[in-house]
C-alpha cells in the first residue's frame, strides 16, 4: 500500500501557469553542467520494450537515444542485460533513473471523488477506496493514487497492478543491474506531458488517443483532471477509425457529454494510419508530435517512442505528488539525496562570491572615479602640453621617414638603371624601365636578346633574372624582350 505518498494539496491544473513547458531536443546536452542523473523511460509495448534516454538541461530535455528490445520476456537474463547495456552505452557510465510504464490494458484505474479531509484521514480514506475498488478479492495487488482538489472535494485516480506482474518486471531489471525507480502507467505519463505543455488558451477538454501496432489507449481530461481512461487490443486488419469513433462516442455518453461538445483531440499513431479525418468530428485534431513541437526528433514519429520519452521526463525531477508509483517501497532503490551535495555546495559558494564581487564593484568604482578625477585635474594642463609636443614630434618623424624613403628609393632605382645600361651591349635599346620595392621590369629591343641574361647575371647587384614572356622578332631583324630581375639589398 502506498497511500502515504499519494496526498497532495495543490492541484495539477493550478500549477500549469507556473510550470514552463518542456522543450525536447535531440543530442547530448551540455557536457559541462551535468548536475543531475539522466533518466530512461521504458514503455511496455505488448512483447517489446520501447526505451528513451533523456538528460536534463536548462529549460529543456535532451533526448539522447531511443530504441526497442523485442520479445524481452523470452530473453535469458544475460541477453536482456546485454541489450540493456548496449542501449545505455551513450550515457557513458552515468547511472540513470529508470521509469517503467505499463500499458493501460494491463492495469486497472478507478476514478472517484472524496470529500476534502485532513491528510491523515485522507490516507485512511484512500486505503478504504483501494480495498473497495481492487480488481479481485484474491491475489495481491499494488496500488497508488493521484489526489487533486476539485470543487472543494478531492478527485482520486486509483491505479492497480498485480503484485506478480510488478515483481516479474522489477526482478528483470534488478537482475540486469539497473533497478527500476518507478513503475507507473504510460498513459498517465503522456497525459502529464500534455498538461505541462498545454497553453492556457487551449480548450478545457482534451482527448488523448495513443494508437500503437497492437494497443489503443484513450484518455479524456477535463480542466486538467482525468475523467475517463480506456485501453484495449486491436487487430491490424480491423478498421481502427470506426473503432475509435465508436469508443469516443461511448466515452462521451458515459460522461454525459454531447457529441458536438468542443474538445481538442491529440493523437499518436503509426505513419500508415490516417486518423485525423475520423477524429475531426469531435473537435480540433492535432498530431501529438507536431503539437509538442518535436519535429526535430525523428524517432518521435512512433507513439511508443513518445510515450517512453514522457516516462523518462517523469524521472527528471517532476514532483512525486504528480506521479503514480506502483513499485513497492522495499523494492525501490535508495535515493541518494546527498550524492551531489559537494557540487551544489561549491556552486553555492561560487554564487555567494559572485554576489560579493557584484556588491563591491559599485563602491570600488565610485572611489576610483573620484581618485582619477583628482589626478586628472592636477595633470590635465601638463598632459595637454605633452600631447601637443608628441604630436609635433610625430609629424616631424613622419616627414623625415618620407624623405628618407624617397631618397633610398631614388638612389636604388638610379643605381639599378646605371648598372643595367653599363651591362647592356650597344645594339640593345630600352623602351620601358620600372622599379618597385626592389623589383625591376625591363622591355626593349636587341639584335640578340638571348645574350642579355649572362650579361646581367654577371652583375653582383642583381638576382632572379628571367625573361617575363617569350621573345619575338620584328621584321626589321631585332628581338623584342621583357626582363624581370631583383635588386640585391645593400649590406
C-alpha positions in Angstrom: 0.0 0.0 0.0 1.3 3.4 -0.9 -1.4 5.8 0.2 1.2 7.6 2.5 2.7 9.2 -0.6 -0.4 9.9 -2.6 -1.6 13.0 -0.8 -1.1 16.5 -2.3 -2.6 19.9 -1.5 -2.1 21.7 -4.8 -4.0 20.7 -8.0 -2.1 20.0 -11.1 -4.1 22.5 -13.1 -3.3 25.3 -10.6 0.4 24.7 -11.3 0.2 24.7 -15.0 0.5 28.5 -15.2 3.8 28.4 -13.2 5.4 25.4 -14.9 7.4 26.0 -18.0 6.7 23.8 -21.0 9.2 21.0 -21.6 11.2 21.6 -24.8 12.7 18.4 -26.2 15.8 18.4 -28.4 17.9 15.6 -29.9 21.5 15.5 -28.7 23.6 15.0 -25.5 23.2 18.5 -24.0 25.9 20.3 -22.1 28.9 18.3 -21.0 30.0 20.9 -18.5 26.9 21.4 -16.3 25.7 17.8 -15.7 24.4 18.1 -12.1 21.6 15.6 -12.3 21.4 12.0 -13.5 19.8 11.2 -16.9 16.5 9.3 -16.9 15.4 6.3 -19.0 11.8 5.7 -19.9 10.7 2.2 -20.6 7.3 1.6 -22.1 5.9 -1.9 -22.2 4.5 -2.4 -25.8 3.0 -5.9 -25.9 6.0 -8.2 -26.3 8.6 -5.4 -26.7 10.1 -2.7 -24.6 10.3 0.8 -26.1 13.1 2.9 -24.5 14.2 6.5 -24.5 17.0 8.2 -22.5 16.7 11.8 -21.7 19.2 14.1 -20.0 18.0 17.2 -18.1 19.0 20.6 -19.3 18.3 24.3 -18.7 14.6 24.6 -19.7 14.7 21.5 -22.0 15.3 17.8 -22.1 17.9 16.3 -24.4 16.7 13.0 -26.0 20.0 11.1 -26.2 18.8 7.8 -27.7 15.7 5.7 -28.4 15.4 2.0 -29.1 13.4 -1.2 -28.7 14.0 -4.6 -27.1 11.9 -7.2 -28.9 10.5 -10.3 -27.1 12.0 -9.1 -23.8 10.1 -11.6 -21.7 11.6 -14.5 -23.7 15.2 -13.4 -23.4 17.6 -15.0 -21.0 18.7 -12.8 -18.2 22.2 -12.3 -19.6 20.9 -11.5 -23.0 18.4 -9.0 -21.6 21.2 -7.3 -19.5 23.4 -7.1 -22.6 20.8 -5.4 -24.7 20.0 -3.0 -21.9 23.7 -2.2 -21.6 24.0 -1.6 -25.3 21.1 0.9 -25.2 22.6 2.7 -22.2 26.1 2.9 -23.8 25.6 6.6 -25.0 25.3 7.6 -21.3 29.0 6.8 -20.9 28.7 5.2 -17.5 26.3 7.6 -15.9 23.8 5.9 -13.6 20.3 6.6 -15.0 16.9 6.8 -13.2 14.7 4.1 -14.8 10.9 4.6 -15.0 8.8 1.8 -16.5 5.3 2.4 -17.9 2.6 -0.3 -18.0 0.0 -0.3 -20.8 -3.4 0.8 -19.8 -4.9 -2.6 -20.6 -2.5 -4.3 -18.1 -3.7 -2.2 -15.2 -6.9 -1.2 -13.6 -7.8 2.5 -13.0 -10.7 3.7 -10.8 -11.8 7.3 -10.8 -13.8 8.6 -7.8 -14.4 11.7 -5.7 -13.7 12.0 -2.0 -14.7 14.8 0.5 -11.8 17.0 1.3 -10.5 16.0 4.7 -7.3 16.2 6.7 -4.2 14.5 5.4 -4.3 11.6 7.9 -7.9 10.9 7.3 -7.3 11.1 3.6 -4.7 8.4 3.7 -7.2 6.2 5.5 -10.0 7.0 3.0 -7.7 6.1 0.2 -6.9 2.8 1.8 -10.6 2.1 2.1 -11.1 3.1 -1.6 -8.3 0.8 -2.7 -9.8 -2.1 -0.7 -13.2 -1.4 -2.2 -12.1 -1.0 -5.8 -9.4 -3.6 -6.1 -10.0 -5.9 -9.1 -10.4 -9.1 -7.2 -10.5 -10.3 -3.6 -8.0 -13.0 -4.3 -4.4 -12.2 -5.1 -2.1 -9.4 -4.1 -2.3 -6.0 -5.9 0.0 -2.9 -5.8 -1.8 0.4 -6.0 -1.2 4.1 -5.9 -3.3 7.2 -6.3 -3.4 10.7 -7.5 -5.4 13.2 -5.5 -6.3 16.6 -6.8 -8.7 19.3 -5.4 -11.9 19.5 -7.4 -14.7 21.9 -6.5 -14.0 21.7 -2.8 -13.6 17.9 -2.9 -10.7 15.6 -3.9 -10.6 13.9 -7.3 -8.9 10.5 -6.9 -7.4 8.3 -9.6 -6.6 4.9 -8.3 -4.3 2.6 -10.3 -3.9 -1.2 -9.6 -1.5 -3.8 -11.0 -0.9 -7.4 -9.8 2.0 -8.0 -7.4 3.1 -10.9 -9.6 3.4 -8.6 -12.6 5.3 -5.9 -10.7 7.7 -8.4 -9.1 8.4 -10.0 -12.5 9.2 -6.7 -14.3 11.2 -5.3 -11.3 13.1 -8.5 -11.0 14.2 -8.5 -14.6 15.8 -5.0 -14.3 17.2 -5.8 -10.9 18.9 -8.9 -12.3 20.3 -6.8 -15.2 21.9 -4.4 -12.7 19.6 -1.5 -13.4 16.9 -1.4 -10.7 13.6 0.5 -11.5 12.9 3.7 -9.6 9.2 3.8 -10.5 6.5 1.8 -12.2 3.6 3.8 -13.5 1.2 3.9 -16.3 2.5 5.2 -19.7 -0.9 6.8 -20.3 -0.5 8.9 -17.1 3.0 10.0 -18.2 1.7 11.0 -21.6 -1.2 12.9 -20.1 1.2 14.7 -17.7 3.4 15.7 -20.6 0.4 17.1 -22.5 -0.8 19.1 -19.5 2.6 20.6 -18.8 2.9 21.8 -22.3 -0.7 23.0 -22.8 -1.1 26.8 -23.3 -3.7 28.4 -21.0 -5.7 29.5 -24.1 -6.4 25.8 -25.1 -9.8 24.2 -24.6 -10.7 22.8 -21.2 -11.5 19.3 -22.6 -8.7 17.2 -24.1 -8.9 13.8 -25.7 -5.6 11.9 -26.0 -5.6 8.9 -28.3 -2.5 6.7 -28.4 -2.5 4.0 -31.1 0.4 1.6 -31.5 0.7 -1.6 -33.5 -1.5 -3.6 -31.1 -2.8 -1.3 -28.4 -5.2 1.6 -28.3 -5.3 3.9 -25.3 -7.8 6.7 -24.8 -7.6 9.3 -22.0 -10.1 12.2 -21.6 -9.2 15.2 -19.4 -11.4 18.0 -18.2 -9.9 21.0 -16.5 -6.6 19.2 -16.1 -8.2 16.1 -14.4 -8.5 12.6 -15.7 -12.3 11.8 -16.1 -12.1 8.8 -18.5 -9.5 6.2 -19.4 -9.6 3.1 -21.6 -7.2 0.7 -23.1 -7.7 -2.3 -25.4 -6.2 -4.5 -28.1 -6.9 -4.2 -31.7 -6.1 -6.4 -34.7 -4.3 -4.8 -37.6 -7.0 -6.0 -40.0 -9.7 -4.1 -38.2 -10.9 -0.6 -39.3 -9.3 1.4 -36.5 -11.1 4.6 -37.5 -14.5 3.1 -36.8 -13.4 1.6 -33.6 -12.0 4.9 -32.3 -15.1 6.9 -33.2 -17.3 4.3 -31.5 -15.2 4.3 -28.4 -15.1 8.1 -28.1 -18.8 8.3 -28.6 -19.4 5.8 -25.9 -17.0 7.7 -23.6 -18.9 11.0 -24.3 -22.1 9.2 -23.5 -20.7 7.9 -20.2 -19.6 11.4 -19.3 -23.0 12.8 -20.4 -21.3 15.0 -23.0 -23.0 15.9 -26.2 -21.2 14.8 -29.4 -20.9 18.4 -30.5 -19.0 19.2 -27.3 -15.9 21.3 -28.2 -12.8 19.3 -27.4 -9.2 19.1 -28.6 -8.0 15.7 -29.8 -4.4 14.8 -29.7 -3.3 11.5 -31.2 -0.2 9.4 -31.9 -0.4 6.6 -34.4 1.8 4.7 -36.9 2.7 6.5 -40.0 0.4 4.3 -42.2 -2.7 5.2 -40.2 -4.6 8.5 -41.0 -6.8 9.1 -38.0 -7.3 12.9 -38.4 -10.4 12.8 -40.6 -12.2 10.3 -38.4 -11.3 12.2 -35.2 -12.2 15.7 -36.6 -15.9 15.2 -35.8 -15.0 15.5 -32.1 -13.1 18.9 -32.3 -9.7 20.2 -33.2 -7.3 17.4 -34.2 -3.5 17.6 -33.8 -0.7 15.1 -34.1 0.8 15.0 -30.7 4.3 15.1 -32.1 3.5 18.3 -34.0 1.6 19.8 -31.1 4.6 19.3 -28.8 6.9 20.8 -31.5 9.1 17.7 -31.7 9.7 17.9 -35.5 13.5 17.9 -34.8 13.4 14.4 -33.3 12.8 11.9 -36.0 12.4 9.0 -33.6 9.3 10.6 -32.1 7.3 9.6 -35.2 6.3 6.4 -33.2 3.8 6.9 -30.5 5.6 4.3 -28.4 8.8 6.4 -28.5 6.9 9.5 -27.4 5.4 7.5 -24.5 8.9 6.4 -23.5 10.1 10.0 -23.6 7.2 11.1 -21.4 8.1 8.3 -18.9 11.8 9.5 -18.9 10.7 13.0 -18.2 8.9 11.8 -15.1 12.3 10.6 -13.8 13.9 14.0 -14.2 12.5 15.6 -11.0 8.9 16.4 -11.6 7.1 16.4 -8.3 6.4 13.0 -6.9 2.9 14.0 -5.9 2.0 14.2 -9.6 3.0 10.6 -10.3 1.8 7.1 -9.6 4.4 4.6 -8.4 3.2 1.0 -8.3 6.7 -0.3 -7.2 6.6 -1.5 -3.6 8.7 0.7 -1.2 11.0 -2.2 -0.3 12.0 -2.6 -4.0 12.7 1.0 -4.8 16.4 2.0 -4.9 17.5 4.3 -2.1 17.5 7.9 -3.0 21.0 9.3 -2.5 19.9 12.8 -1.6 23.5 13.9 -0.8 25.1 12.4 -3.9 25.6 15.8 -5.5 25.9 17.8 -2.2 29.6 18.7 -2.7 28.8 20.0 -6.2 25.8 22.0 -5.0 27.9 23.4 -2.1 30.6 24.6 -4.5 28.0 26.2 -6.7 26.5 28.0 -3.7 29.9 29.2 -2.6 30.7 30.5 -6.1 27.3 32.2 -6.2 28.0 33.9 -2.9 31.4 35.1 -4.1 29.9 36.4 -7.3 27.3 38.3 -5.3 30.0 39.7 -3.0 32.1 40.9 -6.0 29.0 42.4 -7.6 28.1 44.3 -4.4 31.7 45.6 -4.1 32.1 46.7 -7.6 29.9 49.9 -7.4 31.7 51.1 -4.3 35.2 50.5 -5.8 34.1 52.1 -9.0 33.0 55.3 -7.2 36.2 55.5 -5.1 38.4 55.0 -8.2 36.4 57.5 -10.2 36.9 60.2 -7.6 40.6 59.5 -7.3 41.0 59.6 -11.0 39.2 62.9 -11.3 41.6 64.4 -8.8 44.7 63.1 -10.5 43.4 64.2 -13.9 42.7 67.7 -12.7 46.3 68.1 -11.4 47.9 66.8 -14.6 45.4 67.9 -17.2 47.4 71.0 -18.3 50.8 69.3 -18.4 49.2 66.4 -20.2 47.7 68.6 -23.0 51.1 70.3 -23.5 52.9 66.9 -23.6 50.4 65.7 -26.1 50.9 68.7 -28.3 54.7 68.2 -28.2 54.3 64.5 -29.0 52.1 65.3 -32.0 54.7 67.7 -33.3 57.4 65.2 -32.9 55.3 62.5 -34.6 54.7 64.8 -37.6 58.4 65.6 -37.8 59.4 61.9 -37.7 56.9 61.1 -40.4 58.3 63.8 -42.7 61.8 62.6 -42.0 60.8 59.0 -42.8 59.1 60.0 -46.0 62.2 61.9 -47.2 64.5 59.0 -46.2 62.3 56.5 -48.1 62.2 58.8 -51.1 65.9 59.2 -51.1 66.5 55.4 -50.7 64.1 54.5 -53.4 65.5 57.2 -55.8 69.1 56.1 -55.3 68.3 52.5 -55.6 66.4 52.9 -58.9 69.1 55.2 -60.3 71.9 52.8 -59.3 70.0 49.9 -60.8 69.4 51.8 -64.1 73.1 52.8 -64.3 74.2 49.2 -63.7 71.8 47.9 -66.4 72.9 50.5 -69.0 76.5 49.6 -68.4 75.9 45.9 -68.8 73.7 46.0 -71.9 75.5 46.0 -75.3 75.4 48.8 -77.8 72.9 47.1 -80.0 70.2 47.0 -77.3 67.7 49.7 -76.6 65.3 50.0 -73.6 61.7 51.1 -74.1 60.5 50.7 -70.5 62.1 50.7 -67.1 60.1 50.2 -63.9 61.3 49.9 -60.3 59.1 48.9 -57.3 60.3 47.6 -54.0 63.5 46.1 -55.3 61.9 44.6 -58.5 62.9 45.9 -61.9 60.8 45.3 -65.1 62.5 46.0 -68.4 61.3 45.9 -72.0 63.1 46.8 -75.2 64.7 45.5 -78.4 68.1 43.8 -79.1 69.8 42.1 -82.0 70.4 39.1 -79.7 68.1 39.2 -76.7 69.3 35.7 -75.5 72.7 37.1 -74.8 71.3 39.6 -72.3 70.8 37.1 -69.5 74.5 36.2 -69.0 75.5 39.9 -69.1 73.0 40.8 -66.3 73.7 37.7 -64.3 77.3 38.7 -64.1 76.3 41.8 -62.1 76.7 41.4 -58.3 73.7 43.8 -57.8 71.0 41.6 -59.4 69.4 38.2 -58.8 66.4 36.2 -60.1 67.0 37.4 -63.6 64.5 35.9 -66.1 62.5 36.7 -69.2 59.0 37.8 -68.5 57.3 36.3 -71.5 58.6 34.9 -74.9 60.9 36.6 -77.3 59.5 38.0 -80.6 61.4 39.1 -83.7 60.4 42.1 -85.7 60.6 42.2 -89.5 63.5 44.6 -89.0 65.5 41.7 -87.6 65.6 42.7 -83.9 64.3 40.7 -80.9 61.7 42.3 -78.6 62.2 41.2 -75.0 60.8 41.7 -71.4 63.0 41.1 -68.5 62.4 40.9 -64.7 65.1 41.0 -62.0 65.5 41.6 -58.3 68.0 44.1 -56.8 70.0 42.7 -54.0 69.6 44.5 -50.7 72.6 46.6 -49.7 74.7 45.2 -46.9 
